Amino acid sequence: MRAVTQMGLSLGMCTTAEGVETSEQLDIVRSEGCREVQGYLFSTPKPASEIARMLAASGKEGAKTRRSQLSAP
């Protein structure tokens, strides 16, 4: 994970960690510089047709909000 994240950062690309299931895993990927994640910690898999409804119901603004939450200390 470290190598892929660092390569992405050096190329100016954002990397996404998949399969994040615990707060401890989130802490690890954050510490390695990964700012986008997905996994059961945030939600079970959903059909695309449910995503807009899920975001609206939770008051989220989508990926922008999620990224800002991940960047917070």
C-alpha positions as CSV (number, residue, x, y, z in Angstrom):
1,M,0.0,0.0,0.0
2,R,2.8,2.4,0.9
3,A,4.5,1.9,-2.5
4,V,1.3,2.5,-4.5
5,T,0.3,5.5,-2.4
6,Q,3.7,7.1,-2.7
7,M,3.8,6.4,-6.5
8,G,0.4,8.1,-6.9
9,L,1.5,11.1,-4.8
10,S,4.7,11.5,-6.8
11,L,2.6,11.5,-10.0
12,G,0.1,13.9,-8.7
13,M,-2.6,11.3,-8.6
14,C,-5.1,10.5,-5.9
15,T,-5.2,6.9,-4.6
16,T,-8.2,5.1,-3.2
17,A,-7.9,2.4,-0.6
18,E,-10.5,-0.2,-1.0
19,G,-11.8,-2.6,1.7
20,V,-11.4,-0.3,4.7
21,E,-13.4,-2.0,7.5
22,T,-12.1,-0.7,10.8
23,S,-11.0,2.6,12.3
24,E,-7.5,1.2,12.7
25,Q,-7.3,0.5,9.0
26,L,-8.5,4.0,8.2
27,D,-5.7,5.4,10.5
28,I,-3.1,3.4,8.6
29,V,-4.2,4.4,5.2
30,R,-4.4,8.1,6.3
31,S,-0.9,7.9,7.8
32,E,0.4,6.6,4.4
33,G,-1.1,9.6,2.6
34,C,-4.2,8.0,1.1
35,R,-7.1,10.4,1.3
36,E,-9.9,8.5,-0.5
37,V,-11.2,5.2,0.9
38,Q,-14.1,2.9,0.5
39,G,-15.3,-0.1,2.5
40,Y,-17.7,-1.5,5.0
41,L,-16.5,1.1,7.6
42,F,-18.5,3.7,5.6
43,S,-21.3,1.6,3.9
44,T,-22.2,-1.8,2.7
45,P,-22.2,-2.2,-1.1
46,K,-25.2,-0.4,-2.7
47,P,-26.6,-0.3,-6.2
48,A,-25.8,2.9,-8.0
49,S,-29.5,3.8,-8.0
50,E,-29.4,4.1,-4.2
51,I,-26.4,6.3,-3.8
52,A,-28.0,9.7,-4.4
53,R,-30.8,8.8,-2.0
54,M,-28.3,7.5,0.6
55,L,-26.2,10.7,0.4
56,A,-29.3,13.0,0.6
57,A,-30.7,11.1,3.6
58,S,-27.4,11.4,5.5
59,G,-27.0,15.1,4.6
60,K,-23.6,14.5,2.9
61,E,-22.4,16.4,-0.2
62,G,-20.8,13.3,-1.8
63,A,-17.1,12.7,-2.3
64,K,-16.1,16.3,-1.5
65,T,-17.5,16.0,2.0
66,R,-16.0,12.6,2.5
67,R,-12.5,13.8,1.4
68,S,-12.7,16.7,3.8
69,Q,-13.6,14.4,6.6
70,L,-10.7,12.1,5.8
71,S,-8.3,15.0,5.8
72,A,-9.4,16.2,9.2
73,P,-6.9,15.5,12.1
